[in-house]
Structure formats: C-alpha cells, structure tokens
C-alpha cells in the first residue's frame, strides 16, 4: 500500500486514536458525595459529553458548548452550538450560563470540565466594560496576523471573564476535574482553550506586548482594560485552584504514534519529526521538503520506504485574498519545494476535520501535482502568494473532506517516501 490509500489510512488512525469515546472513559473520576455538574467547551466537547453519559452511573447535569455542526445528542447534558473561530452571542450566553451553574457549589460537589481545542472562541465572555464586538475585532486581527496560539490566548485570557483559570476559581470550593484534548504545541493546560481551569502565568503587560508586536490597534475599551490591568487572572498557588485536577486524555503525540504503528504494519519506517512544530506554514513546508529529499537522495534519516510524521500548529500571515487554511498553505508550499520529486506524496490535515474556516480537513500532494496544475492552467506560485491553497487543491480534486471528526489534536502531516523502481 502506498500513495493516497496509505496517507488516508494514516490520517484515520491518528483521528481514531484520539476519539472521545476511546480516551475519555478511562480518565473519569469516581462519583462525588454531592452533585456532579458537567460543563465544557470545544470542538470535541459534545462527543466528550456523550462519552461521559455512556460511562457515568450516577446523576449528573450540565451544559457544554461546541462549534456549529459538531453537536452530538445527549440526554442529561445540554449541548449548545456557537461560532468558531470568531465568537458570537450564542457562545457568550452559554458562558454566562456555565458560570451561573458552577456558582454556589459545596466541597462535596464535582465539576467535570470537558475542554478541547476551539474552546477559547466558543467559551467567550468578555470582561466587564468590553463589548462582544470589541473582542471579536481583536480575535479577527490576531487570526490574520500570524500570531501563535499561545500569543492569541494570552490576549484572549486578559479580555475574558471566564478563561485563564477564572472558570475553576468560580467553582471553588467544589472539586474540579478537567478532561482535556490538547490541540496546542506542548500540551500546556494553561494554553488549551485559553486555560479556563488552569492557573495563568501570563500578564496584562504580556497581552499588550502581543498586540504591539503585530501592530494591532484595539478599540478604546480594550486598550483601556489592558492598561488598567486591575483584575489579573488566577496565578499558580491561588487557593481557589487547590482542588483542580487537569487531565490530558488525548494529545498530538498519541495521534502520531497511532499513525506510526500503521506505517510499520504497511512496511514503512515511521519517523516522528515532532508533535509541537510551529512557524509559518510555508517555511515549515520547506523544512519538511528538505528532510524528504534527503531521505530520497541519501537514505537519511532513513531510507525509503519511510514516512515522515509531524504535528503542531503552523501559522499563516494572510496577505492575499484566496481561500485556505494552514494545511493547504503548507501543502502548496511543499509541492513547490519538492518540484515533482518522484516517489514522494503527502497529506496535511486538521484532525478536527476543518482546515481554518473551510469545509475540508486538508489536502494531498503527489509527484504529478505541479504537472497537473500546469495542464489545468493553475499557477502554483501565484496561488501561494494569494493564500489560495483551497482553490488550488479543489481544482485538482485533491482536497481531503471528512466533515467534523469530533476530536481535535491539531494538525497532522504525513510525507511518504517510496522506493523508486
């Protein structure tokens, strides 16, 4: 097996290994003496809620908010859908209700928080004095700036009434167990979904520095709130967080290891380049192409047949007017760097099934990608300049479309290097 079938099988293995139905049940705590309240946010949160209901014997109630199109039917936990990546009023109202639900609990009660990627936008409740439009404008500017996920979340925490540990603080004195599906490089609970249940080491000053770094001029309300800095996020050692247990139940590394096992079964040597790779998508593509060509030409770091695997979250500084996400940008740059090298094919896709804001998870590259593009009158370099990876791969029929996968451990990349002859 090689080419498209192998690449698609590797991606399916990565997604299946991190499905909530598989990873949530083993991490559930025992029922408490008091009430169990389930709250949460993220693209996988509804599927996580379903997994909780299927494996929880005692009474429970609660609410989680997920992205439009990602709902899963539950009987005892209410599912609310809201907008991602730019927040809307549905997310704000859900966040307000979640804060009310966890208020006034006792030390005998348990708050089960279900957190996954996307939760930062979905669990959006601006700090007092900041309008939803103000925060939305900052989010849109950050998304287009090339800022890292950690930088974006630093700002969002300091414009929020619920993130950066504030949700956990509101639960005290109840016990809090947060089950987290990580979509961030490094798997830091303080960064996943902007860390609603984790102490926040970042500061108002650092949030201001992020906006200055990318030349983002916020509204007067946002600027004044960040300058005042009167109510910092809960820091490490805050007594309100003493009974919080943040548990990682699925990570990018788990997805890569599952794909590596499939590669071995198919007779390919898997090489995991890293689970937390960041940087501009086109620059990361150039580096990956270099490794693949080294394997092809010199058998290093492994001779063909081999598979290069990596995860993490690249960024795209948007300068064009085309359509596309991080993964199609990566692949278009990869195709240009490989220049049709024989025996090398690749897949890059977001494990949540949505690349950026488009309807595809990612796309595929083959040795004849550039030749087919030329025959179809597509200029790959012009499309990259216009940030139009989606349009490029759609025209070739090489998009990967899965629909929502109901998990989210960030981007998955696989480059297959086949032997020649």
Number of C-alpha atoms within 10 A of each C-alpha: 11 18 20 17 9 19 23 17 16 25 23 18 19 24 26 18 21 26 23 24 20 14 20 24 17 10 15 18 12 10 15 14 10 14 19 22 21 27 29 32 34 33 29 33 35 32 26 32 30 21 20 23 20 13 13 14 10 11 12 18 15 21 24 29 33 31 25 14 13 23 21 17 12 16 11 15 20 17 25 21 21 26 20 21 18 18 23 19 15 16 26 20 15 25 27 15 14 23 18 12 19 23 15 12 20 15 16 13 21 28 26 23 28 28 34 29 27 25 29 31 27 33 34 32 28 24 20 11 12 19 15 16 14 17 25 18 17 21 20 13 19 24 20 14 20 19 22 21 21 17 18 23 26 26 26 26 31 29 27 22 23 28 34 34 27 24 26 31 27 21 27 24 22 26 23 26 22 27 26 30 34 27 30 29 24 16 21 15 26 23 28 29 31 32 27 30 30 28 25 24 13 20 18 21 13 15 22 19 14 18 21 12 11 14 12 15 13 18 16 11 15 22 14 13 19 21 13 10 13 9 12 15 25 23 17 13 9 12 12 19 26 15 18 22 16 18 16 19 21 25 23 30 22 17 29 30 19 19 28 24 15 20 27 13 10 13 13 22 20 23 19 18 15 16 27 19 17 18 16 18 25 24 16 18 23 19 12 23 22 15 16 27 18 15 21 24 10 11 14 13 14 19 19 22 21 25 31 25 27 24 30 23 24 27 24 22 15 16 11 13 11 17 18 26 27 24 33 34 29 29 27 28 24 25 26 18 18 22 14 18 17 16 19 26 28 25 29 29 30 30 30 25 24 23 25 19 13 14 17 25 27 34 27 27 25 23 18 17 20 21 14 14 16 12 9 11 9 18 13 21 14 11 21 22 16 16 25 22 27 25 17 25 24 13 13 15 11 18 24 23 16 16 14 21 20 27 31 30 32 26 29 27 28 28 26 27 27 20 13 10 4
